[in-house]
Structure formats: C-alpha cells, structure tokens
Amino acid sequence: MIIEVLKDLLSSNNLTLATAESCTGGMISERITRVPGASNYFLASCVTYSNESKIKILGVCKETLMQYGAVSVETAAEMASGIRKVTGADIGLSTTGIAGPGGGTELKPVGTVCFGIDYNGQIITKKEIFKGDRDSIRKQSCDYVLNLLIDIIDD
C-alpha cells in the first residue's frame, strides 16, 4: 500500500509533511490520515481551491496566477513552498489542476494536473494529463504525487 510505504519513509527519515491541495480537494490528506500514526509525520493540509486562498493562505504571488494561471507548475511550486513555510514541515506537497468535466482549454485540457514538492532545499514540479472522469482524475493525481514523493525521498 502506497501510504504504508510513505509512512515508513517519513518515519524512518524523521520527516514531516504538509499538503496544499486544489483539484484533489483533500483526497491526499484523507489517504494519509487513514493510516494510524499519521500525526507523527503529517502536520497539516489546506484545500486552497480559489485563487484568493492560494494568495492569502499560501502566499502564491498574484503575478504568478495572472501570468501562468492556477493550473501551472509555477503555481504548484509556490503552493508547495507556501504550505511548507506556513506549517514548518520538512516537505510541502501541492496539487492544482482541472478535474473536469468542464474548465479545460486547448492548452490545458481536462485532466491537466500540476504538482509541486518542496523538499531538502529543492522544488520539484511535474505536469501530467490524466484521462477519465472527475473522480478518476483526482484519484490518479493522488496516486501519481504520492508515488513521486516516495521516489524523491527514497532517492
């Protein structure tokens, strides 16, 4: 199970995690807190669905949102850094995307999701395009970013 592997990695490395979720709407934090003992390494989660909450809570720059949009690796990076700074976690993780069914464009179709991880003095960003309905896109996004985080910590 992905969460058990993450739990073991975070615990054995004495690391803490906080998440900033947009399109996943708290699904990542729900998965993490499903496992007993999560309070030992999971500090907080913030669902920053609106641009205003990304700015006010996470410190995302208004200019970033205007230039690149909410669904961008630039915004994902600022979200990850913001949640890490706000909570004092060792790792900040973020998701922002278009789960659908509406909201997509030619440049950013439904299923476009951007991820940010702020860890060890480095910000890693990724962009993926998932297929499926809203729930499927959200689930794929969670699986993707949790596996990415495991790979980064385990590296």
N, CA, C and O atoms as a DFTB+ gen file, in Angstrom:
620 C
 N C O
     1  1       0.841      -1.185       0.000
     2  2       0.000       0.000       0.000
     3  2       0.886       1.248       0.000
     4  3       1.810       1.367       0.805
     5  1       0.599       2.144      -0.885
     6  2       1.386       3.368      -1.076
     7  2       1.569       4.153       0.230
     8  3       2.670       4.619       0.526
     9  1       0.509       4.296       0.996
    10  2       0.561       5.111       2.205
    11  2       1.443       4.457       3.268
    12  3       2.132       5.158       4.009
    13  1       1.432       3.153       3.352
    14  2       2.300       2.453       4.311
    15  2       3.775       2.677       3.958
    16  3       4.606       2.879       4.843
    17  1       4.088       2.639       2.676
    18  2       5.462       2.888       2.225
    19  2       5.856       4.326       2.571
    20  3       6.950       4.571       3.078
    21  1       4.962       5.267       2.293
    22  2       5.233       6.671       2.613
    23  2       5.411       6.856       4.115
    24  3       6.331       7.545       4.554
    25  1       4.541       6.246       4.895
    26  2       4.632       6.326       6.357
    27  2       6.000       5.845       6.824
    28  3       6.656       6.513       7.623
    29  1       6.428       4.698       6.331
    30  2       7.720       4.136       6.727
    31  2       8.881       5.055       6.346
    32  3       9.812       5.247       7.129
    33  1       8.821       5.620       5.140
    34  2       9.889       6.514       4.683
    35  2       9.950       7.800       5.507
    36  3      11.025       8.226       5.932
    37  1       8.795       8.405       5.726
    38  2       8.757       9.643       6.515
    39  2       9.225       9.371       7.940
    40  3      10.024      10.130       8.489
    41  1       8.734       8.297       8.535
    42  2       9.093       7.967       9.918
    43  2      10.574       7.631      10.056
    44  3      11.245       8.133      10.958
    45  1      11.078       6.795       9.175
    46  2      12.480       6.372       9.290
    47  2      13.459       7.506       9.007
    48  3      14.598       7.476       9.475
    49  1      13.025       8.498       8.248
    50  2      13.876       9.659       7.953
    51  2      13.559      10.851       8.839
    52  3      14.127      11.930       8.673
    53  1      12.638      10.646       9.789
    54  2      12.240      11.701      10.731
    55  2      11.810      12.975      10.006
    56  3      12.236      14.079      10.347
    57  1      10.950      12.794       8.992
    58  2      10.475      13.909       8.174
    59  2       9.000      14.197       8.436
    60  3       8.218      13.305       8.767
    61  1       8.648      15.468       8.276
    62  2       7.243      15.867       8.381
    63  2       6.749      16.371       7.035
    64  3       7.522      16.854       6.207
    65  1       5.443      16.247       6.837
    66  2       4.809      16.574       5.563
    67  2       3.582      17.443       5.786
    68  3       2.853      17.273       6.763
    69  1       3.366      18.374       4.868
    70  2       2.134      19.158       4.816
    71  2       1.717      19.265       3.354
    72  3       2.566      19.294       2.462
    73  1       0.411      19.323       3.109
    74  2      -0.089      19.362       1.736
    75  2      -0.955      20.587       1.485
    76  3      -1.659      21.074       2.370
    77  1      -0.879      21.065       0.253
    78  2      -1.755      22.130      -0.241
    79  2      -2.449      21.557      -1.464
    80  3      -1.812      21.306      -2.488
    81  1      -3.748      21.351      -1.358
    82  2      -4.485      20.690      -2.423
    83  2      -5.500      21.635      -3.046
    84  3      -6.158      22.415      -2.358
    85  1      -5.607      21.544      -4.352
    86  2      -6.651      22.266      -5.058
    87  2      -7.571      21.234      -5.701
    88  3      -8.602      20.895      -5.119
    89  1      -7.237      20.736      -6.858
    90  2      -8.137      19.821      -7.574
    91  2      -8.390      18.511      -6.839
    92  3      -9.421      17.876      -7.060
    93  1      -7.474      18.093      -5.972
    94  2      -7.678      16.845      -5.235
    95  2      -8.551      17.045      -3.997
    96  3      -8.979      16.067      -3.384
    97  1      -8.817      18.276      -3.629
    98  2      -9.802      18.607      -2.612
    99  2      -9.673      17.904      -1.276
   100  3     -10.688      17.633      -0.635
   101  1      -8.473      17.600      -0.835
   102  2      -8.277      16.941       0.450
   103  2      -8.131      15.434       0.349
   104  3      -7.964      14.761       1.367
   105  1      -8.190      14.898      -0.846
   106  2      -8.106      13.446      -1.031
   107  2      -6.751      12.895      -0.574
   108  3      -6.679      11.799      -0.019
   109  1      -5.691      13.651      -0.806
   110  2      -4.356      13.195      -0.396
   111  2      -4.282      13.122       1.122
   112  3      -3.834      12.118       1.676
   113  1      -4.715      14.175       1.792
   114  2      -4.651      14.175       3.258
   115  2      -5.578      13.116       3.846
   116  3      -5.273      12.544       4.892
   117  1      -6.688      12.851       3.200
   118  2      -7.588      11.794       3.672
   119  2      -6.888      10.445       3.606
   120  3      -6.986       9.644       4.536
   121  1      -6.188      10.195       2.519
   122  2      -5.458       8.926       2.382
   123  2      -4.368       8.802       3.438
   124  3      -4.188       7.740       4.033
   125  1      -3.649       9.885       3.665
   126  2      -2.557       9.864       4.634
   127  2      -3.092       9.619       6.044
   128  3      -2.529       8.818       6.790
   129  1      -4.169      10.298       6.408
   130  2      -4.689      10.186       7.774
   131  2      -5.509       8.916       7.996
   132  3      -5.913       8.634       9.124
   133  1      -5.753       8.167       6.960
   134  2      -6.427       6.874       7.083
   135  2      -5.575       5.875       7.876
   136  3      -6.097       4.946       8.492
   137  1      -4.259       6.087       7.848
   138  2      -3.313       5.168       8.481
   139  2      -3.024       5.639       9.908
   140  3      -2.656       6.794      10.118
   141  1      -3.190       4.752      10.882
   142  2      -2.874       5.131      12.264
   143  2      -1.430       5.601      12.398
   144  3      -0.527       5.050      11.768
   145  1      -1.223       6.614      13.217
   146  2       0.118       7.139      13.449
   147  2       0.500       8.280      12.540
   148  3       1.621       8.785      12.613
   149  1      -0.420       8.698      11.677
   150  2      -0.103       9.783      10.736
   151  2       0.266      11.078      11.451
   152  3       1.014      11.892      10.908
   153  1      -0.242      11.275      12.645
   154  2       0.057      12.516      13.371
   155  2       1.537      12.635      13.727
   156  3       2.001      13.714      14.094
   157  1       2.271      11.544      13.621
   158  2       3.712      11.595      13.897
   159  2       4.501      12.283      12.800
   160  3       5.611      12.755      13.047
   161  1       3.954      12.352      11.592
   162  2       4.697      12.931      10.474
   163  2       3.861      13.858       9.596
   164  3       4.422      14.607       8.796
   165  1       2.557      13.827       9.721
   166  2       1.697      14.673       8.880
   167  2       1.211      15.855       9.703
   168  3       0.462      15.690      10.666
   169  1       1.650      17.064       9.312
   170  2       1.363      18.252      10.116
   171  2       0.036      18.913       9.779
   172  3      -0.725      19.267      10.680
   173  1      -0.253      19.085       8.479
   174  2      -1.436      19.851       8.111
   175  2      -1.738      19.693       6.629
   176  3      -0.899      19.275       5.831
   177  1      -2.965      20.045       6.302
   178  2      -3.377      20.107       4.906
   179  2      -4.272      21.311       4.731
   180  3      -5.022      21.684       5.633
   181  1      -4.186      21.906       3.574
   182  2      -5.002      23.068       3.269
   183  2      -5.577      22.886       1.864
   184  3      -4.834      22.695       0.902
   185  1      -6.892      22.945       1.758
   186  2      -7.516      22.894       0.441
   187  2      -7.712      24.338       0.001
   188  3      -8.616      25.038       0.458
   189  1      -6.833      24.755      -0.901
   190  2      -6.876      26.128      -1.416
   191  2      -7.417      26.073      -2.839
   192  3      -6.673      26.049      -3.820
   193  1      -8.723      26.054      -2.907
   194  2      -9.405      25.858      -4.180
   195  2      -9.467      27.147      -4.998
   196  3      -9.344      27.114      -6.222
   197  1      -9.655      28.261      -4.336
   198  2      -9.751      29.536      -5.055
   199  2      -8.381      30.191      -5.173
   200  3      -7.474      29.914      -4.388
   201  1      -8.250      31.062      -6.166
   202  2      -7.007      31.831      -6.302
   203  2      -6.779      32.692      -5.067
   204  3      -5.645      32.842      -4.613
   205  1      -7.846      33.254      -4.525
   206  2      -7.723      34.112      -3.344
   207  2      -7.115      33.353      -2.168
   208  3      -6.273      33.888      -1.447
   209  1      -7.544      32.105      -1.976
   210  2      -6.987      31.333      -0.861
   211  2      -5.540      30.940      -1.135
   212  3      -4.743      30.842      -0.202
   213  1      -5.193      30.715      -2.383
   214  2      -3.804      30.417      -2.725
   215  2      -2.918      31.618      -2.367
   216  3      -1.806      31.454      -1.866
   217  1      -3.423      32.809      -2.631
   218  2      -2.673      34.037      -2.332
   219  2      -2.622      34.288      -0.824
   220  3      -1.540      34.458      -0.261
   221  1      -3.785      34.312      -0.168
   222  2      -3.868      34.699       1.250
   223  2      -3.259      33.673       2.195
   224  3      -2.584      34.041       3.156
   225  1      -3.485      32.411       1.936
   226  2      -3.034      31.376       2.875
   227  2      -1.630      30.884       2.550
   228  3      -0.806      30.712       3.449
   229  1      -1.356      30.659       1.274
   230  2      -0.079      30.047       0.884
   231  2       0.967      31.051       0.400
   232  3       2.143      30.713       0.266
   233  1       0.536      32.282       0.141
   234  2       1.494      33.279      -0.323
   235  2       1.842      33.175      -1.795
   236  3       2.878      33.682      -2.225
   237  1       0.977      32.515      -2.583
   238  2       1.196      32.467      -4.028
   239  2       1.105      33.892      -4.565
   240  3       0.194      34.635      -4.198
   241  1       2.021      34.268      -5.413
   242  2       2.034      35.627      -5.965
   243  2       0.893      35.816      -6.961
   244  3       0.644      34.973      -7.823
   245  1       0.224      36.929      -6.816
   246  2      -0.865      37.273      -7.739
   247  2      -0.347      37.298      -9.171
   248  3      -1.048      36.897     -10.101
   249  1       0.887      37.771      -9.342
   250  2       1.500      37.852     -10.663
   251  2       1.689      36.466     -11.281
   252  3       1.517      36.290     -12.487
   253  1       2.040      35.494     -10.453
   254  2       2.196      34.115     -10.941
   255  2       0.876      33.608     -11.484
   256  3       0.818      33.025     -12.567
   257  1      -0.184      33.834     -10.723
   258  2      -1.512      33.392     -11.145
   259  2      -1.951      34.106     -12.420
   260  3      -2.559      33.492     -13.297
   261  1      -1.649      35.391     -12.527
   262  2      -2.042      36.146     -13.719
   263  2      -1.250      35.703     -14.940
   264  3      -1.807      35.575     -16.030
   265  1       0.039      35.471     -14.765
   266  2       0.894      35.129     -15.901
   267  2       0.751      33.668     -16.331
   268  3       0.692      33.380     -17.527
   269  1       0.695      32.755     -15.380
   270  2       0.720      31.327     -15.706
   271  2      -0.600      30.608     -15.460
   272  3      -0.852      29.550     -16.037
   273  1      -1.439      31.178     -14.606
   274  2      -2.704      30.558     -14.252
   275  2      -2.575      29.677     -13.020
   276  3      -1.474      29.329     -12.593
   277  1      -3.732      29.323     -12.458
   278  2      -3.742      28.469     -11.263
   279  2      -3.218      27.078     -11.582
   280  3      -2.587      26.438     -10.741
   281  1      -3.480      26.612     -12.795
   282  2      -3.020      25.286     -13.203
   283  2      -1.714      25.460     -13.970
   284  3      -1.692      25.573     -15.196
   285  1      -0.638      25.476     -13.209
   286  2       0.699      25.650     -13.791
   287  2       1.723      25.110     -12.807
   288  3       1.474      25.047     -11.603
   289  1       2.876      24.722     -13.334
   290  2       3.938      24.245     -12.450
   291  2       4.457      25.388     -11.581
   292  3       4.922      25.163     -10.463
   293  1       4.378      26.601     -12.092
   294  2       4.819      27.762     -11.311
   295  2       3.955      27.942     -10.064
   296  3       4.467      28.171      -8.968
   297  1       2.645      27.836     -10.248
   298  2       1.733      27.951      -9.112
   299  2       1.909      26.772      -8.166
   300  3       1.917      26.950      -6.948
   301  1       2.050      25.570      -8.714
   302  2       2.253      24.373      -7.876
   303  2       3.503      24.529      -7.015
   304  3       3.503      24.141      -5.846
   305  1       4.562      25.091      -7.582
   306  2       5.803      25.300      -6.830
   307  2       5.580      26.261      -5.674
   308  3       6.025      26.008      -4.555
   309  1       4.893      27.361      -5.942
   310  2       4.637      28.348      -4.888
   311  2       3.689      27.793      -3.824
   312  3       3.820      28.121      -2.645
   313  1       2.751      26.968      -4.229
   314  2       1.848      26.332      -3.258
   315  2       2.629      25.393      -2.334
   316  3       2.432      25.411      -1.119
   317  1       3.511      24.578      -2.910
   318  2       4.305      23.640      -2.108
   319  2       5.206      24.383      -1.127
   320  3       5.306      24.007       0.041
   321  1       5.856      25.428      -1.602
   322  2       6.718      26.223      -0.718
   323  2       5.902      26.934       0.347
   324  3       6.316      27.032       1.502
   325  1       4.746      27.425      -0.051
   326  2       3.885      28.140       0.886
   327  2       3.415      27.271       2.030
   328  3       3.472      27.686       3.188
   329  1       2.948      26.068       1.725
   330  2       2.457      25.187       2.794
   331  2       3.602      24.720       3.683
   332  3       3.418      24.547       4.888
   333  1       4.772      24.517       3.108
   334  2       5.933      24.135       3.917
   335  2       6.295      25.251       4.881
   336  3       6.555      25.003       6.058
   337  1       6.312      26.484       4.380
   338  2       6.678      27.627       5.228
   339  2       5.633      27.892       6.305
   340  3       5.985      28.148       7.457
   341  1       4.366      27.832       5.948
   342  2       3.279      28.111       6.894
   343  2       3.265      27.095       8.038
   344  3       2.999      27.454       9.185
   345  1       3.548      25.836       7.729
   346  2       3.446      24.781       8.738
   347  2       4.773      24.414       9.403
   348  3       4.784      23.821      10.482
   349  1       5.880      24.761       8.767
   350  2       7.182      24.353       9.283
   351  2       7.533      22.919       8.952
   352  3       8.459      22.357       9.537
   353  1       6.806      22.318       8.023
   354  2       7.064      20.929       7.628
   355  2       8.381      20.819       6.865
   356  3       8.857      21.786       6.271
   357  1       8.951      19.633       6.896
   358  2      10.159      19.364       6.112
   359  2       9.838      19.301       4.625
   360  3      10.665      19.648       3.782
   361  1       8.617      18.852       4.314
   362  2       8.199      18.681       2.921
   363  2       6.843      19.336       2.718
   364  3       5.908      19.131       3.491
   365  1       6.763      20.135       1.651
   366  2       5.484      20.692       1.221
   367  2       5.115      20.070      -0.109
   368  3       5.948      19.986      -1.012
   369  1       3.877      19.634      -0.237
   370  2       3.405      18.970      -1.454
   371  2       2.145      19.677      -1.930
   372  3       1.293      20.051      -1.124
   373  1       2.029      19.860      -3.250
   374  2       0.836      20.547      -3.761
   375  2       0.301      19.902      -5.031
   376  3       1.017      19.238      -5.781
   377  1      -1.002      20.131      -5.236
   378  2      -1.669      19.722      -6.474
   379  2      -2.575      20.862      -6.931
   380  3      -3.233      21.513      -6.119
   381  1      -2.598      21.090      -8.224
   382  2      -3.516      22.064      -8.802
   383  2      -3.820      21.622     -10.229
   384  3      -2.905      21.335     -11.000
   385  1      -5.095      21.568     -10.578
   386  2      -5.416      21.046     -11.902
   387  2      -6.871      21.221     -12.290
   388  3      -7.649      21.905     -11.625
   389  1      -7.200      20.577     -13.390
   390  2      -8.559      20.640     -13.955
   391  2      -9.117      19.220     -13.954
   392  3      -8.777      18.406     -14.812
   393  1      -9.976      18.939     -12.983
   394  2     -10.539      17.593     -12.852
   395  2     -11.773      17.392     -13.737
   396  3     -12.186      16.258     -13.979
   397  1     -12.349      18.473     -14.210
   398  2     -13.483      18.375     -15.126
   399  2     -14.814      18.207     -14.416
   400  3     -14.868      18.257     -13.187
   401  1     -15.866      18.012     -15.153
   402  2     -15.858      17.789     -16.597
   403  2     -15.636      19.065     -17.409
   404  3     -15.244      18.978     -18.573
   405  1     -15.873      20.236     -16.838
   406  2     -15.653      21.495     -17.554
   407  2     -14.343      22.121     -17.145
   408  3     -13.599      21.561     -16.340
   409  1     -14.059      23.290     -17.704
   410  2     -12.900      24.072     -17.311
   411  2     -11.667      23.891     -18.172
   412  3     -10.715      24.662     -18.054
   413  1     -11.667      22.899     -19.028
   414  2     -10.494      22.666     -19.857
   415  2     -10.426      23.599     -21.046
   416  3     -11.438      24.151     -21.479
   417  1      -9.226      23.771     -21.567
   418  2      -8.989      24.556     -22.779
   419  2      -8.104      23.724     -23.701
   420  3      -7.688      22.619     -23.353
   421  1      -7.825      24.267     -24.869
   422  2      -6.939      23.568     -25.804
   423  2      -5.537      23.399     -25.210
   424  3      -4.915      22.348     -25.361
   425  1      -5.048      24.444     -24.534
   426  2      -3.714      24.392     -23.940
   427  2      -3.676      23.617     -22.627
   428  3      -2.668      23.000     -22.281
   429  1      -4.792      23.660     -21.904
   430  2      -4.889      22.954     -20.626
   431  2      -6.198      22.167     -20.615
   432  3      -7.204      22.624     -20.073
   433  1      -6.173      20.971     -21.225
   434  2      -7.397      20.178     -21.288
   435  2      -7.777      19.604     -19.923
   436  3      -6.959      19.553     -19.004
   437  1      -9.017      19.179     -19.813
   438  2      -9.451      18.475     -18.610
   439  2      -8.481      17.317     -18.384
   440  3      -8.112      16.603     -19.317
   441  1      -8.085      17.150     -17.143
   442  2      -7.107      16.119     -16.790
   443  2      -5.716      16.668     -16.571
   444  3      -4.837      15.945     -16.101
   445  1      -5.493      17.940     -16.901
   446  2      -4.190      18.567     -16.673
   447  2      -4.022      18.821     -15.176
   448  3      -4.848      19.489     -14.554
   449  1      -2.961      18.289     -14.613
   450  2      -2.692      18.481     -13.188
   451  2      -1.210      18.796     -13.010
   452  3      -0.343      18.145     -13.593
   453  1      -0.944      19.807     -12.192
   454  2       0.427      20.204     -11.890
   455  2       0.711      19.896     -10.424
   456  3      -0.154      20.037      -9.560
   457  1       1.936      19.476     -10.170
   458  2       2.348      19.030      -8.836
   459  2       3.590      19.784      -8.406
   460  3       4.441      20.122      -9.229
   461  1       3.691      20.045      -7.120
   462  2       4.882      20.664      -6.564
   463  2       5.306      19.948      -5.297
   464  3       4.470      19.568      -4.476
   465  1       6.600      19.767      -5.143
   466  2       7.150      19.212      -3.907
   467  2       8.344      20.072      -3.518
   468  3       9.294      20.216      -4.287
   469  1       8.288      20.639      -2.322
   470  2       9.378      21.440      -1.779
   471  2      10.042      20.583      -0.699
   472  3       9.470      20.348       0.365
   473  1      11.256      20.127      -0.992
   474  2      11.948      19.209      -0.084
   475  2      13.450      19.383      -0.191
   476  3      14.008      19.459      -1.286
   477  1      14.084      19.445       0.943
   478  2      15.538      19.413       1.003
   479  2      16.184      20.552       0.203
   480  3      17.205      20.360      -0.456
   481  1      15.573      21.731       0.272
   482  2      16.120      22.884      -0.429
   483  2      15.881      22.899      -1.921
   484  3      16.472      23.697      -2.647
   485  1      15.026      22.027      -2.370
   486  2      14.763      21.901      -3.808
   487  2      13.252      21.865      -4.048
   488  3      12.497      21.297      -3.259
   489  1      12.833      22.477      -5.145
   490  2      11.427      22.415      -5.534
   491  2      11.338      21.610      -6.825
   492  3      11.941      21.953      -7.841
   493  1      10.575      20.540      -6.751
   494  2      10.368      19.664      -7.905
   495  2       8.945      19.873      -8.390
   496  3       8.003      19.837      -7.598
   497  1       8.785      20.091      -9.693
   498  2       7.446      20.242     -10.251
   499  2       7.255      19.254     -11.396
   500  3       8.205      18.865     -12.076
   501  1       6.021      18.870     -11.583
   502  2       5.649      17.966     -12.674
   503  2       4.285      18.377     -13.195
   504  3       3.479      18.974     -12.482
   505  1       4.050      18.045     -14.448
   506  2       2.744      18.273     -15.068
   507  2       2.345      17.000     -15.794
   508  3       3.131      16.434     -16.554
   509  1       1.131      16.560     -15.558
   510  2       0.622      15.347     -16.199
   511  2      -0.776      15.623     -16.744
   512  3      -1.472      16.526     -16.279
   513  1      -1.168      14.843     -17.719
   514  2      -2.535      14.902     -18.241
   515  2      -3.138      13.513     -18.084
   516  3      -2.690      12.552     -18.709
   517  1      -4.154      13.424     -17.247
   518  2      -4.824      12.160     -16.956
   519  2      -6.123      12.073     -17.748
   520  3      -6.721      13.088     -18.105
   521  1      -6.539      10.862     -18.009
   522  2      -7.797      10.609     -18.725
   523  2      -8.826      10.058     -17.737
   524  3      -8.477       9.449     -16.726
   525  1     -10.092      10.284     -18.053
   526  2     -11.153       9.717     -17.232
   527  2     -12.108      10.779     -16.732
   528  3     -12.033      11.945     -17.120
   529  1     -13.012      10.349     -15.860
   530  2     -13.967      11.287     -15.280
   531  2     -13.323      12.018     -14.100
   532  3     -12.172      11.754     -13.752
   533  1     -14.059      12.918     -13.500
   534  2     -13.555      13.763     -12.424
   535  2     -12.934      12.944     -11.288
   536  3     -11.812      13.215     -10.861
   537  1     -13.662      11.959     -10.812
   538  2     -13.177      11.155      -9.703
   539  2     -11.913      10.394     -10.084
   540  3     -10.974      10.307      -9.292
   541  1     -11.889       9.853     -11.278
   542  2     -10.720       9.115     -11.753
   543  2      -9.496      10.022     -11.859
   544  3      -8.396       9.626     -11.474
   545  1      -9.679      11.214     -12.369
   546  2      -8.558      12.170     -12.494
   547  2      -8.025      12.526     -11.118
   548  3      -6.812      12.607     -10.927
   549  1      -8.903      12.738     -10.169
   550  2      -8.473      13.067      -8.804
   551  2      -7.704      11.900      -8.179
   552  3      -6.669      12.103      -7.545
   553  1      -8.209      10.688      -8.359
   554  2      -7.537       9.508      -7.794
   555  2      -6.173       9.290      -8.451
   556  3      -5.192       8.998      -7.767
   557  1      -6.114       9.430      -9.773
   558  2      -4.839       9.274     -10.477
   559  2      -3.832      10.327     -10.016
   560  3      -2.641      10.043      -9.888
   561  1      -4.312      11.526      -9.774
   562  2      -3.441      12.601      -9.298
   563  2      -2.843      12.262      -7.941
   564  3      -1.651      12.468      -7.712
   565  1      -3.667      11.744      -7.045
   566  2      -3.184      11.348      -5.720
   567  2      -2.138      10.248      -5.825
   568  3      -1.065      10.341      -5.228
   569  1      -2.453       9.212      -6.582
   570  2      -1.502       8.106      -6.743
   571  2      -0.185       8.603      -7.323
   572  3       0.893       8.231      -6.859
   573  1      -0.287       9.446      -8.340
   574  2       0.907       9.948      -9.015
   575  2       1.806      10.715      -8.047
   576  3       3.000      10.432      -7.948
   577  1       1.231      11.689      -7.332
   578  2       2.064      12.546      -6.495
   579  2       2.596      11.801      -5.268
   580  3       3.697      12.097      -4.804
   581  1       1.845      10.853      -4.744
   582  2       2.346      10.083      -3.612
   583  2       3.502       9.180      -4.054
   584  3       4.486       9.038      -3.327
   585  1       3.392       8.580      -5.220
   586  2       4.499       7.782      -5.754
   587  2       5.714       8.654      -6.058
   588  3       6.850       8.251      -5.808
   589  1       5.475       9.846      -6.596
   590  2       6.559      10.789      -6.865
   591  2       7.273      11.155      -5.567
   592  3       8.503      11.180      -5.516
   593  1       6.512      11.435      -4.534
   594  2       7.098      11.790      -3.250
   595  2       7.942      10.637      -2.684
   596  3       9.037      10.859      -2.166
   597  1       7.436       9.440      -2.784
   598  2       8.185       8.263      -2.330
   599  2       9.509       8.156      -3.088
   600  3      10.556       7.931      -2.481
   601  1       9.464       8.314      -4.402
   602  2      10.689       8.254      -5.203
   603  2      11.693       9.327      -4.800
   604  3      12.894       9.064      -4.735
   605  1      11.211      10.526      -4.533
   606  2      12.088      11.639      -4.169
   607  2      12.754      11.389      -2.806
   608  3      13.959      11.590      -2.654
   609  1      11.975      10.959      -1.835
   610  2      12.529      10.697      -0.501
   611  2      13.492       9.517      -0.534
   612  3      14.528       9.524       0.131
   613  1      13.138       8.523      -1.303
   614  2      13.913       7.273      -1.369
   615  2      15.188       7.404      -2.190
   616  3      16.037       6.513      -2.166
   617  1      15.326       8.506      -2.913
   618  2      16.462       8.691      -3.820
   619  2      17.776       8.836      -3.104
   620  3      18.814       8.998      -3.746
